[in-house]
Amino acid sequence: MFQSPPSGVHQSRIWWCPTGPLVFLPIHAAGIYGKDRTLGSCASDFVISSYTPTISVLISKFKDVPIEIQAPTRLLLISQPNTRNLSAIPATREETHKVRDTMENAGIHTLLLEDDTATISRVMDEMKAYGWVHFACHAIQDAEDSLKSGIHLDDGRLELLEIMKLRMEDTNHAFLSACQTGAGDEKLSDEVVHLAAGMLAAGYRSVVATMWSIKDRHGPEVAMDFYAQLLDGSSHVDSPIGKKCLNSADAASALDHAVRQLRNKIGDKEDALLMWVPYVHYGV
């Protein structure tokens, strides 16, 4: 039992599998809050949290983890800063361009689809060829039909049901830098129907998602700190053919690092909580 946050850099992992109304609560942010609503300490100060829709999904993901990583990482980036009939999110262009440049400089192959090149059919086709995907777009949890929840692309919404149908192999990680990608459905609280769960169903072992809306201006910071942590030190390996391989098993700790960086910058007062608490990790 911890009396204070661990001082070392290596924190324990914990997987949360909430049911019922608990699926809508950020358990990783449960903690001690002062009278002024300033956070004293929370679960994220003690452990690295991940979520799973069900225990069986988590077990299956552990079984799918390869013993050795050999194939070089290929990262697909999708950006929609100016989606029709929706508010502009200009920082998504900065986010994907910075991630692309950082990955290319590290020897990791990327493909960036943005604006009118990011169509539903093109994105779905390229997702089959890239083991890593990063969406920086508008997204929505459909209150009327959860399976129609989706990510807004240039020619429409890439729906959850279509993502689940992909059933891809050799997929590693999906970063959903968009709003409500880990939000559930109040009518189906025990079934966990949202985009993060859909990505796991499609074959991804690890997913970064959000529980509610996120601030556009912080997206690039969180993404860059996340990937920088994956690239740092032992978080990546060289494949037999000399190409860099990111390890999706480090995604939870990389997100924890990125969120800590954001917390250190904006603090833990009530308004700041709305900016870092939404980021969550699903899978292994």
Secondary structure, 3 states (H helix, E strand, C coil): CCCCCCCCCCCEEEEECCCHHHHHCCHHHCEEECCCCCEEEEHHHCEEEEECCCHHHHHHHHHHCCCCCCCCCEEEEEECCCCCCCCCCCHHHHHHHHHHHHHHHCCCEEEEEEHHHCCHHHHHHHHCCCCEEEEECCEECCCCCHHHCEEEECCEEEEHHHHHHHCCCCCCEEEECCCCCCCCCHHHCCCCCCHHHHHHHHCCCEEEEECCCCCHHHHHHHHHHHHHHHHCHHHEEECCCCCEEECHHHHHHHHHHHHHHHHHHHCCCHHHHHHHCCEEEEEC
